[in-house]
Amino acid sequence: MKHEIHVPVLVEEVINGLNIKKNSVVIDATADGGGHSREILKKMGPEARLLCLDWDKEMTERLENEFRNDERVKIIQSNFSLVEKMARTLRYRPDAIFFDLGLSSFQLQASGRGFSFLKDEPLKMTYDENTHPNAKEIVNKFSEEELGEIIKEYGEERLWRKISKAITEQRKRRPIETSKELADTILRSVPRRGKIHPATKTFQALRTFANKELENIKVGLDGAWNVLEPEGRICVISFHSLEDRIVKRFFKGKVAEQKAILINKKVITPAREEITQNPRSRSSKLRIIQKI
């Protein structure tokens, strides 16, 4: 079965931003399908090192297969929040660390874990099978008030009351088991306006909450900073305002402490040509900081 290939976003901007040298030590903290890692390796000499982290076991197995003959590459199944621990364990002193906080095409199209409201899959929405509570447990066991708070806070959904009520009413009749059942429940409760599916923000909220994504960003950035070499750089691509807000606040804090400089004063967004070729890149934002 052929699955959609994940197209990395802002590749040229990321590679320029990381400022890779021939002997660099780089961490791709969210390696995913390896799109950015491949380009990073092109800039590296034989003595350089690249550590690829990904929380998804299926993705790390694919990466291990692809890079098995490249001695510069080390691949570990790990959440990016553990970037400091992994770097210290390997005694790596990175001069460039990259985070891509987006959901991959593989996870949407082929993971079978219910990330997409366009598919009929078991409702999990977790990158690691051992993560609990998963989306199914949240929508079927959390109270209407708790659900509403999650949808409002993590999805920035205006109609959170209607949606949380519809979910709790539906599960009284029968448990919500699949992504399609959840999407249909939301679709029946909220009128569709424009191109955006009414379930979009609720799915974002459940995924973000289940995987502790916002908390992990804060921990991951702190850890990356702690192991980053002086004059080293951190590049972060975010895809929605909650993520970008955390990154922006962290970067500004380091600049205010006179510990860093911003490489890009204004956030970097994709050119119109890239958006046309890869619509997924539309909402991406890149921020770059350099340690003093």
N, C-alpha and C positions, 0 to 999 in steps of 0.2 A: 504494500500500500504506500503510495507516494504522498508525503506530507508537505505542506507549505514550508519553504525554506525561510528561516528567520533572517531578515535583512537588517544589519546593524545601522544605527542612525548616527549622523554627525561624525562619520569616521575620520575624515580629513581634519576636522576641527579638534577632535579628541587626540589624534596622533601629534598634531602640532602643539596642543596644550600640554601633553605629557612631557614634551621636551626630552625624548629618549636619546641616550647616548649609546655608543657601541657596547659599552660594558655595564649598562644600567641593570639595576634590580627592580623589576616592575611587578606589581600585584594587580591582576584583574580580579577584583573582589566579587564580580558577578559574571563569570565567564560565559554562561549560557551556551549558545551554539558555537562560540569561539570566533565570532565575526570580528570583534575588535582585537582579540588575541592574535589572529593571523596577521593583521596589519602591524601590530606591535612588534612581532617577531621579525618582520621585514626590516625593521630599523635596528635590530640588535646584532651584535657580533657574537662569535662563538663562546666568549667568556661571560656573556650576559645571562641573567636568570629571569624567568617568568613564572610566577606562582598564580595558578588559576583556581579560584574557589567557586563552587556552585552548590546550592543546597539540594538540588534535584539530582538524585542518584542516576537517573536515566541520562541526564545531560553529562555528568562526569564520566560515565562509562563511554559515551560517544567521544568525548574529548580525549580520554585515555587511548582509545583506538586510533584517533586521528594523529595525535602527537607522540605516539609510542616510540618513534625513532628519533625524537628531538631531545637531546640530553639537557637542553636549556630549560625545558618545561617540567614543572611539578604540578600535579593536579590533585586536589583534595576536595572531597564532599564536605562542605561546611557552609553554614550561614555566614554572610559577610560581617555580621556583628562580632565574629570571632577572629577578625583579621589580625588583631594584635597578637593573640595567642598563637596563631599559625605562623606568623612572621618570627616570633621569638623562639618557637619550637625549632624552626628550621635555621635559626640564626641569620635570617635575611634582614638586611638593612636597606629597605626600599628607597629609591629616589623618585618613584612615581607610583601612584595608586589610583585606580580607576573604579568607579561605581556606575553601573547602568541600572537604574531602579525600575525599569519597565518590565512588563509581562511579555514573555517571548511568544512568537508565533507558534512554536512547538507546543507550549503549554495551552494556548488557546485552541489550536487545531487538532492536536494529536495526543495530548497527555491522558485523555479519558477521565479527567478529574473534575469536570464540571465548571471550568473557568469561564466558558462562553455561554451566554444566554441563547445562542443560536444552535446549540447542540443539545441532544438528549443523553446526558451522561450522569453517572452517580455524583451526587452533590457533595464534593469534598473541598475543593478549592485550596488545597495545601500543597506546598512544594515538597514537603517531606511527609511520607505516609504515616509517620509516628506522631504528627502534630495533632493535638486535641485542645479544645473542641474544634472540630472541623465545621464547615458551613452547614452540613446536614444537622449536626448536633445543636448548632446555634439557632437555626430557624425552627427546630422542633421542640427545643427544651427551654430556651430563654423566654422570659416574660415579655409581654407586649411592650412594656416600658423599657426594658433592657434592649430589645430589638430596635425600638424607635431611637434610642440614644446612639446605638451603633450606626444606624443608617444616617442619622443627622450628623454625627461627629466625623465619621470616617468616609462618608459618601457626599457630604454637603448637599443632601437631598432635601428640597423644600417640602416635598409631600411625604415626609417620613411618617407622619401620624397615620395617613391613609394606608400606606404600604405595610406598616407593622400591624395594623388592625386586620388588613386583608390576609396576611400570612397567618396570624393566630386564629382567624376564623376558618381558614382553609385546613389547617392542621387538626382542628377539632373533628373534621369529617374523615380525614386520613392523613398520615404523615407525608410530608413533602420529601420525596426521595431523590428527584433528579433536577438537573439544571433547567430543563424544559418546564417541569411542573412549577418551579419557582418563578420562572420568567412569565409563564401563562397566568399565574396568580397575580403578579404585579400588573400585567397588561390588562387584566379584567378590572383592576381597581383604579388605575390611573389612565386618563386619556392620552393617546399618543399625539404628540405635537412635533412637527418637523421630522428631521432625519434621525434624531437620537432616540434609541429604544428606551422606553420608560424604566427598564430594569438596569440600565447601565450603571447608575450611581449606587444602587443597592448591591450589585455584584462587586463593584469596587470596594464598597464598605465591608462586605463580608470577607473578601479576600485579604484586605488590609488588616482587619481585626484578627482573623484566624491565624495569620502568619506573623502577627506582631510587627508589621512592617515599619511603622513610624518609630516605635521604640528601638527597633534594630538599626534604623538609620542613625539615630543619636549615638548609640553605643558604637556602631561601626565607624562613624566619623571620629569620635574620640580616640578609638583604638588606632585608626589609621594615622592620626596626628602624632600619637605617642611613639610610633615606630618610624615615622618618616624622617629621613635625613635632612639636615639643613640645606636649603635651596631646592629641596624636593617639592614635587607638586601633587596635588589631589585634584582630579577631575570628576565631576558628578553630573550625570544626566538624570533629570527627573521628568515625570510625565503628568503630574497633577499638582495643584497648588499646595496641598498639605505637605507633600514631599519637599517641594521647592522652598517652602517657608522655613522648614527645618535646616536645609542646606544653607540658605541665605543667612539665617540667624547665626549659624555656627561660623561661617566664613567672616561675617561682620564682627563677631566677637573676637576672633583671632586678630583681625586687623586693628580693632580698638585697643587690644592688649599690646599692640606693636610687635606681634610675633609673626605676622604674615603680611603679604601684599596680594591684592586681587590682580590676577592676570587680565581678566576681562571686567572692566568697570560695569558694563551692561551685559545682561544675560545673552548668551549666544543661542540663536534659534536657527532652524534649517532654512536654506534658500528655497525659493519657490520651486525650482527645478527638482530638488530632492523630495519635496512634499508631493509633487506630481508623480514622481516615480515610486515613492513609498509613502502612501497616505498616513501610515502609522506614525511617521516622524512628526506629524503636524503639531502635536502638543509637547514635543520634547524641548527641554531647556538645559543648556550646558553652563556650568559655573566652574571656574578654575582658580585655585589659590596656591601660592608659593610660600613655603616656610622660610623665615629669615634665619 
